[in-house]
Amino acid sequence: MTAAVDIVLGMVLVTMPATPQPVTYTATSGATVLGYSSVAGWVPAQQCFNRCQTIANAPVPLLRGELSLADMADLGIVIRRDGVPVLSFWRFFGNVPVAYVEGGR
C-alpha cells in the first residue's frame, strides 16, 4: 500500500490508497504535529479529539498542491499512517529537495 506522490510545477500532490478500515494520518515537522481529518484537512493534533481518521474504502487526498516540494523539504515533514512513517521530505546533500515513499513506490 503505497502513496501516489506527484510533483506538478513544483507543487506536491499526495493521495493515499483506500483502506478497508479508517486510519489516522499525522504529519510532523520538528515539534509540530498535525492530524488529518477527512472533513477539515490538516489540523493541530490537539484539536482532533479522536476525529482525525479517514473514511473507509475511500482514497485520501492528503495534499493538493498547498506546499511545494522545496517547502516540504525545508520543513522536514514526515507523514505517518497509524504511527508508522509512510512519506518523508528532506534536502539531499543540503540542496536537492527529495520526497521519499517508505517501502518504495
Phi and psi in radians as a Rosetta constraint file:
Dihedral C 1 N 2 CA 2 C 2 CIRCULARHARMONIC -2.085 0.35
Dihedral N 2 CA 2 C 2 N 3 CIRCULARHARMONIC 2.823 0.35
Dihedral C 2 N 3 CA 3 C 3 CIRCULARHARMONIC -1.420 0.35
Dihedral N 3 CA 3 C 3 N 4 CIRCULARHARMONIC 2.647 0.35
Dihedral C 3 N 4 CA 4 C 4 CIRCULARHARMONIC -1.754 0.35
Dihedral N 4 CA 4 C 4 N 5 CIRCULARHARMONIC 1.916 0.35
Dihedral C 4 N 5 CA 5 C 5 CIRCULARHARMONIC -1.943 0.35
Dihedral N 5 CA 5 C 5 N 6 CIRCULARHARMONIC 2.102 0.35
Dihedral C 5 N 6 CA 6 C 6 CIRCULARHARMONIC -2.131 0.35
Dihedral N 6 CA 6 C 6 N 7 CIRCULARHARMONIC 2.478 0.35
Dihedral C 6 N 7 CA 7 C 7 CIRCULARHARMONIC -1.995 0.35
Dihedral N 7 CA 7 C 7 N 8 CIRCULARHARMONIC 2.003 0.35
Dihedral C 7 N 8 CA 8 C 8 CIRCULARHARMONIC -2.079 0.35
Dihedral N 8 CA 8 C 8 N 9 CIRCULARHARMONIC 2.002 0.35
Dihedral C 8 N 9 CA 9 C 9 CIRCULARHARMONIC 0.893 0.35
Dihedral N 9 CA 9 C 9 N 10 CIRCULARHARMONIC 0.688 0.35
Dihedral C 9 N 10 CA 10 C 10 CIRCULARHARMONIC 1.462 0.35
Dihedral N 10 CA 10 C 10 N 11 CIRCULARHARMONIC -0.163 0.35
Dihedral C 10 N 11 CA 11 C 11 CIRCULARHARMONIC -1.610 0.35
Dihedral N 11 CA 11 C 11 N 12 CIRCULARHARMONIC 2.515 0.35
Dihedral C 11 N 12 CA 12 C 12 CIRCULARHARMONIC -1.655 0.35
Dihedral N 12 CA 12 C 12 N 13 CIRCULARHARMONIC 2.257 0.35
Dihedral C 12 N 13 CA 13 C 13 CIRCULARHARMONIC -2.098 0.35
Dihedral N 13 CA 13 C 13 N 14 CIRCULARHARMONIC 2.162 0.35
Dihedral C 13 N 14 CA 14 C 14 CIRCULARHARMONIC -2.203 0.35
Dihedral N 14 CA 14 C 14 N 15 CIRCULARHARMONIC 2.179 0.35
Dihedral C 14 N 15 CA 15 C 15 CIRCULARHARMONIC -2.187 0.35
Dihedral N 15 CA 15 C 15 N 16 CIRCULARHARMONIC 2.204 0.35
Dihedral C 15 N 16 CA 16 C 16 CIRCULARHARMONIC -1.663 0.35
Dihedral N 16 CA 16 C 16 N 17 CIRCULARHARMONIC 2.570 0.35
Dihedral C 16 N 17 CA 17 C 17 CIRCULARHARMONIC -1.206 0.35
Dihedral N 17 CA 17 C 17 N 18 CIRCULARHARMONIC 2.774 0.35
Dihedral C 17 N 18 CA 18 C 18 CIRCULARHARMONIC -1.143 0.35
Dihedral N 18 CA 18 C 18 N 19 CIRCULARHARMONIC 2.601 0.35
Dihedral C 18 N 19 CA 19 C 19 CIRCULARHARMONIC -2.194 0.35
Dihedral N 19 CA 19 C 19 N 20 CIRCULARHARMONIC 2.631 0.35
Dihedral C 19 N 20 CA 20 C 20 CIRCULARHARMONIC -1.189 0.35
Dihedral N 20 CA 20 C 20 N 21 CIRCULARHARMONIC -0.435 0.35
Dihedral C 20 N 21 CA 21 C 21 CIRCULARHARMONIC -2.115 0.35
Dihedral N 21 CA 21 C 21 N 22 CIRCULARHARMONIC 2.657 0.35
Dihedral C 21 N 22 CA 22 C 22 CIRCULARHARMONIC -1.053 0.35
Dihedral N 22 CA 22 C 22 N 23 CIRCULARHARMONIC 2.497 0.35
Dihedral C 22 N 23 CA 23 C 23 CIRCULARHARMONIC -2.208 0.35
Dihedral N 23 CA 23 C 23 N 24 CIRCULARHARMONIC 2.910 0.35
Dihedral C 23 N 24 CA 24 C 24 CIRCULARHARMONIC -1.968 0.35
Dihedral N 24 CA 24 C 24 N 25 CIRCULARHARMONIC 2.185 0.35
Dihedral C 24 N 25 CA 25 C 25 CIRCULARHARMONIC -1.874 0.35
Dihedral N 25 CA 25 C 25 N 26 CIRCULARHARMONIC 2.379 0.35
Dihedral C 25 N 26 CA 26 C 26 CIRCULARHARMONIC -2.253 0.35
Dihedral N 26 CA 26 C 26 N 27 CIRCULARHARMONIC 2.661 0.35
Dihedral C 26 N 27 CA 27 C 27 CIRCULARHARMONIC -2.192 0.35
Dihedral N 27 CA 27 C 27 N 28 CIRCULARHARMONIC 2.306 0.35
Dihedral C 27 N 28 CA 28 C 28 CIRCULARHARMONIC -2.126 0.35
Dihedral N 28 CA 28 C 28 N 29 CIRCULARHARMONIC 2.547 0.35
Dihedral C 28 N 29 CA 29 C 29 CIRCULARHARMONIC -2.541 0.35
Dihedral N 29 CA 29 C 29 N 30 CIRCULARHARMONIC 1.823 0.35
Dihedral C 29 N 30 CA 30 C 30 CIRCULARHARMONIC 1.106 0.35
Dihedral N 30 CA 30 C 30 N 31 CIRCULARHARMONIC -2.198 0.35
Dihedral C 30 N 31 CA 31 C 31 CIRCULARHARMONIC -1.573 0.35
Dihedral N 31 CA 31 C 31 N 32 CIRCULARHARMONIC -0.049 0.35
Dihedral C 31 N 32 CA 32 C 32 CIRCULARHARMONIC -1.510 0.35
Dihedral N 32 CA 32 C 32 N 33 CIRCULARHARMONIC 2.258 0.35
Dihedral C 32 N 33 CA 33 C 33 CIRCULARHARMONIC -2.193 0.35
Dihedral N 33 CA 33 C 33 N 34 CIRCULARHARMONIC 2.212 0.35
Dihedral C 33 N 34 CA 34 C 34 CIRCULARHARMONIC -2.006 0.35
Dihedral N 34 CA 34 C 34 N 35 CIRCULARHARMONIC 2.579 0.35
Dihedral C 34 N 35 CA 35 C 35 CIRCULARHARMONIC -1.947 0.35
Dihedral N 35 CA 35 C 35 N 36 CIRCULARHARMONIC 2.567 0.35
Dihedral C 35 N 36 CA 36 C 36 CIRCULARHARMONIC -1.706 0.35
Dihedral N 36 CA 36 C 36 N 37 CIRCULARHARMONIC 2.196 0.35
Dihedral C 36 N 37 CA 37 C 37 CIRCULARHARMONIC -1.946 0.35
Dihedral N 37 CA 37 C 37 N 38 CIRCULARHARMONIC 2.303 0.35
Dihedral C 37 N 38 CA 38 C 38 CIRCULARHARMONIC -1.096 0.35
Dihedral N 38 CA 38 C 38 N 39 CIRCULARHARMONIC -0.346 0.35
Dihedral C 38 N 39 CA 39 C 39 CIRCULARHARMONIC -1.642 0.35
Dihedral N 39 CA 39 C 39 N 40 CIRCULARHARMONIC -0.812 0.35
Dihedral C 39 N 40 CA 40 C 40 CIRCULARHARMONIC -1.803 0.35
Dihedral N 40 CA 40 C 40 N 41 CIRCULARHARMONIC -0.137 0.35
Dihedral C 40 N 41 CA 41 C 41 CIRCULARHARMONIC 1.419 0.35
Dihedral N 41 CA 41 C 41 N 42 CIRCULARHARMONIC -2.539 0.35
Dihedral C 41 N 42 CA 42 C 42 CIRCULARHARMONIC -1.424 0.35
Dihedral N 42 CA 42 C 42 N 43 CIRCULARHARMONIC 2.235 0.35
Dihedral C 42 N 43 CA 43 C 43 CIRCULARHARMONIC -2.359 0.35
Dihedral N 43 CA 43 C 43 N 44 CIRCULARHARMONIC 2.740 0.35
Dihedral C 43 N 44 CA 44 C 44 CIRCULARHARMONIC -0.973 0.35
Dihedral N 44 CA 44 C 44 N 45 CIRCULARHARMONIC 2.366 0.35
Dihedral C 44 N 45 CA 45 C 45 CIRCULARHARMONIC -0.964 0.35
Dihedral N 45 CA 45 C 45 N 46 CIRCULARHARMONIC -0.607 0.35
Dihedral C 45 N 46 CA 46 C 46 CIRCULARHARMONIC -1.199 0.35
Dihedral N 46 CA 46 C 46 N 47 CIRCULARHARMONIC -0.199 0.35
Dihedral C 46 N 47 CA 47 C 47 CIRCULARHARMONIC -1.692 0.35
Dihedral N 47 CA 47 C 47 N 48 CIRCULARHARMONIC 0.037 0.35
Dihedral C 47 N 48 CA 48 C 48 CIRCULARHARMONIC -1.277 0.35
Dihedral N 48 CA 48 C 48 N 49 CIRCULARHARMONIC -0.796 0.35
Dihedral C 48 N 49 CA 49 C 49 CIRCULARHARMONIC 0.854 0.35
Dihedral N 49 CA 49 C 49 N 50 CIRCULARHARMONIC 0.873 0.35
Dihedral C 49 N 50 CA 50 C 50 CIRCULARHARMONIC 1.106 0.35
Dihedral N 50 CA 50 C 50 N 51 CIRCULARHARMONIC 0.315 0.35
Dihedral C 50 N 51 CA 51 C 51 CIRCULARHARMONIC -1.845 0.35
Dihedral N 51 CA 51 C 51 N 52 CIRCULARHARMONIC -0.020 0.35
Dihedral C 51 N 52 CA 52 C 52 CIRCULARHARMONIC -1.590 0.35
Dihedral N 52 CA 52 C 52 N 53 CIRCULARHARMONIC 1.257 0.35
Dihedral C 52 N 53 CA 53 C 53 CIRCULARHARMONIC -2.308 0.35
Dihedral N 53 CA 53 C 53 N 54 CIRCULARHARMONIC 2.780 0.35
Dihedral C 53 N 54 CA 54 C 54 CIRCULARHARMONIC -1.463 0.35
Dihedral N 54 CA 54 C 54 N 55 CIRCULARHARMONIC 3.019 0.35
Dihedral C 54 N 55 CA 55 C 55 CIRCULARHARMONIC -1.657 0.35
Dihedral N 55 CA 55 C 55 N 56 CIRCULARHARMONIC 2.276 0.35
Dihedral C 55 N 56 CA 56 C 56 CIRCULARHARMONIC -1.024 0.35
Dihedral N 56 CA 56 C 56 N 57 CIRCULARHARMONIC 2.495 0.35
Dihedral C 56 N 57 CA 57 C 57 CIRCULARHARMONIC 1.096 0.35
Dihedral N 57 CA 57 C 57 N 58 CIRCULARHARMONIC 0.418 0.35
Dihedral C 57 N 58 CA 58 C 58 CIRCULARHARMONIC -2.227 0.35
Dihedral N 58 CA 58 C 58 N 59 CIRCULARHARMONIC 2.325 0.35
Dihedral C 58 N 59 CA 59 C 59 CIRCULARHARMONIC -1.056 0.35
Dihedral N 59 CA 59 C 59 N 60 CIRCULARHARMONIC 2.656 0.35
Dihedral C 59 N 60 CA 60 C 60 CIRCULARHARMONIC -2.026 0.35
Dihedral N 60 CA 60 C 60 N 61 CIRCULARHARMONIC 1.890 0.35
Dihedral C 60 N 61 CA 61 C 61 CIRCULARHARMONIC -1.445 0.35
Dihedral N 61 CA 61 C 61 N 62 CIRCULARHARMONIC 1.565 0.35
Dihedral C 61 N 62 CA 62 C 62 CIRCULARHARMONIC -1.192 0.35
Dihedral N 62 CA 62 C 62 N 63 CIRCULARHARMONIC -0.687 0.35
Dihedral C 62 N 63 CA 63 C 63 CIRCULARHARMONIC -2.359 0.35
Dihedral N 63 CA 63 C 63 N 64 CIRCULARHARMONIC 2.447 0.35
Dihedral C 63 N 64 CA 64 C 64 CIRCULARHARMONIC -2.172 0.35
Dihedral N 64 CA 64 C 64 N 65 CIRCULARHARMONIC 0.597 0.35
Dihedral C 64 N 65 CA 65 C 65 CIRCULARHARMONIC 1.652 0.35
Dihedral N 65 CA 65 C 65 N 66 CIRCULARHARMONIC 0.279 0.35
Dihedral C 65 N 66 CA 66 C 66 CIRCULARHARMONIC -1.182 0.35
Dihedral N 66 CA 66 C 66 N 67 CIRCULARHARMONIC -0.503 0.35
Dihedral C 66 N 67 CA 67 C 67 CIRCULARHARMONIC -2.231 0.35
Dihedral N 67 CA 67 C 67 N 68 CIRCULARHARMONIC 2.645 0.35
Dihedral C 67 N 68 CA 68 C 68 CIRCULARHARMONIC -1.502 0.35
Dihedral N 68 CA 68 C 68 N 69 CIRCULARHARMONIC 2.873 0.35
Dihedral C 68 N 69 CA 69 C 69 CIRCULARHARMONIC -1.057 0.35
Dihedral N 69 CA 69 C 69 N 70 CIRCULARHARMONIC -0.682 0.35
Dihedral C 69 N 70 CA 70 C 70 CIRCULARHARMONIC -1.092 0.35
Dihedral N 70 CA 70 C 70 N 71 CIRCULARHARMONIC -0.746 0.35
Dihedral C 70 N 71 CA 71 C 71 CIRCULARHARMONIC -1.088 0.35
Dihedral N 71 CA 71 C 71 N 72 CIRCULARHARMONIC -0.797 0.35
Dihedral C 71 N 72 CA 72 C 72 CIRCULARHARMONIC -1.066 0.35
Dihedral N 72 CA 72 C 72 N 73 CIRCULARHARMONIC -0.721 0.35
Dihedral C 72 N 73 CA 73 C 73 CIRCULARHARMONIC -1.183 0.35
Dihedral N 73 CA 73 C 73 N 74 CIRCULARHARMONIC -0.752 0.35
Dihedral C 73 N 74 CA 74 C 74 CIRCULARHARMONIC -1.057 0.35
Dihedral N 74 CA 74 C 74 N 75 CIRCULARHARMONIC -0.646 0.35
Dihedral C 74 N 75 CA 75 C 75 CIRCULARHARMONIC -1.411 0.35
Dihedral N 75 CA 75 C 75 N 76 CIRCULARHARMONIC -0.256 0.35
Dihedral C 75 N 76 CA 76 C 76 CIRCULARHARMONIC 1.069 0.35
Dihedral N 76 CA 76 C 76 N 77 CIRCULARHARMONIC 0.812 0.35
Dihedral C 76 N 77 CA 77 C 77 CIRCULARHARMONIC -1.301 0.35
Dihedral N 77 CA 77 C 77 N 78 CIRCULARHARMONIC 2.382 0.35
Dihedral C 77 N 78 CA 78 C 78 CIRCULARHARMONIC -2.145 0.35
Dihedral N 78 CA 78 C 78 N 79 CIRCULARHARMONIC 2.215 0.35
Dihedral C 78 N 79 CA 79 C 79 CIRCULARHARMONIC -1.836 0.35
Dihedral N 79 CA 79 C 79 N 80 CIRCULARHARMONIC 2.272 0.35
Dihedral C 79 N 80 CA 80 C 80 CIRCULARHARMONIC -2.075 0.35
Dihedral N 80 CA 80 C 80 N 81 CIRCULARHARMONIC 2.546 0.35
Dihedral C 80 N 81 CA 81 C 81 CIRCULARHARMONIC -1.951 0.35
Dihedral N 81 CA 81 C 81 N 82 CIRCULARHARMONIC 2.067 0.35
Dihedral C 81 N 82 CA 82 C 82 CIRCULARHARMONIC 0.864 0.35
Dihedral N 82 CA 82 C 82 N 83 CIRCULARHARMONIC 0.707 0.35
Dihedral C 82 N 83 CA 83 C 83 CIRCULARHARMONIC 1.513 0.35
Dihedral N 83 CA 83 C 83 N 84 CIRCULARHARMONIC -0.136 0.35
Dihedral C 83 N 84 CA 84 C 84 CIRCULARHARMONIC -1.773 0.35
Dihedral N 84 CA 84 C 84 N 85 CIRCULARHARMONIC 2.203 0.35
Dihedral C 84 N 85 CA 85 C 85 CIRCULARHARMONIC -1.034 0.35
Dihedral N 85 CA 85 C 85 N 86 CIRCULARHARMONIC 2.306 0.35
Dihedral C 85 N 86 CA 86 C 86 CIRCULARHARMONIC -2.108 0.35
Dihedral N 86 CA 86 C 86 N 87 CIRCULARHARMONIC -0.428 0.35
Dihedral C 86 N 87 CA 87 C 87 CIRCULARHARMONIC -2.520 0.35
Dihedral N 87 CA 87 C 87 N 88 CIRCULARHARMONIC 2.503 0.35
Dihedral C 87 N 88 CA 88 C 88 CIRCULARHARMONIC -2.512 0.35
Dihedral N 88 CA 88 C 88 N 89 CIRCULARHARMONIC 2.628 0.35
Dihedral C 88 N 89 CA 89 C 89 CIRCULARHARMONIC -2.252 0.35
Dihedral N 89 CA 89 C 89 N 90 CIRCULARHARMONIC 2.348 0.35
Dihedral C 89 N 90 CA 90 C 90 CIRCULARHARMONIC -2.788 0.35
Dihedral N 90 CA 90 C 90 N 91 CIRCULARHARMONIC 3.130 0.35
Dihedral C 90 N 91 CA 91 C 91 CIRCULARHARMONIC -1.824 0.35
Dihedral N 91 CA 91 C 91 N 92 CIRCULARHARMONIC 2.117 0.35
Dihedral C 91 N 92 CA 92 C 92 CIRCULARHARMONIC -1.357 0.35
Dihedral N 92 CA 92 C 92 N 93 CIRCULARHARMONIC 2.221 0.35
Dihedral C 92 N 93 CA 93 C 93 CIRCULARHARMONIC 0.957 0.35
Dihedral N 93 CA 93 C 93 N 94 CIRCULARHARMONIC 0.497 0.35
Dihedral C 93 N 94 CA 94 C 94 CIRCULARHARMONIC 1.298 0.35
Dihedral N 94 CA 94 C 94 N 95 CIRCULARHARMONIC 0.057 0.35
Dihedral C 94 N 95 CA 95 C 95 CIRCULARHARMONIC -2.298 0.35
Dihedral N 95 CA 95 C 95 N 96 CIRCULARHARMONIC -0.860 0.35
Dihedral C 95 N 96 CA 96 C 96 CIRCULARHARMONIC -1.548 0.35
Dihedral N 96 CA 96 C 96 N 97 CIRCULARHARMONIC 2.086 0.35
Dihedral C 96 N 97 CA 97 C 97 CIRCULARHARMONIC -1.223 0.35
Dihedral N 97 CA 97 C 97 N 98 CIRCULARHARMONIC 2.400 0.35
Dihedral C 97 N 98 CA 98 C 98 CIRCULARHARMONIC -2.295 0.35
Dihedral N 98 CA 98 C 98 N 99 CIRCULARHARMONIC 2.450 0.35
Dihedral C 98 N 99 CA 99 C 99 CIRCULARHARMONIC -1.961 0.35
Dihedral N 99 CA 99 C 99 N 100 CIRCULARHARMONIC 2.178 0.35
Dihedral C 99 N 100 CA 100 C 100 CIRCULARHARMONIC -2.019 0.35
Dihedral N 100 CA 100 C 100 N 101 CIRCULARHARMONIC 2.142 0.35
Dihedral C 100 N 101 CA 101 C 101 CIRCULARHARMONIC -1.630 0.35
Dihedral N 101 CA 101 C 101 N 102 CIRCULARHARMONIC 2.042 0.35
Dihedral C 101 N 102 CA 102 C 102 CIRCULARHARMONIC -1.061 0.35
Dihedral N 102 CA 102 C 102 N 103 CIRCULARHARMONIC 2.345 0.35
Dihedral C 102 N 103 CA 103 C 103 CIRCULARHARMONIC 1.414 0.35
Dihedral N 103 CA 103 C 103 N 104 CIRCULARHARMONIC 0.130 0.35
Dihedral C 103 N 104 CA 104 C 104 CIRCULARHARMONIC 1.481 0.35
Dihedral N 104 CA 104 C 104 N 105 CIRCULARHARMONIC 3.028 0.35
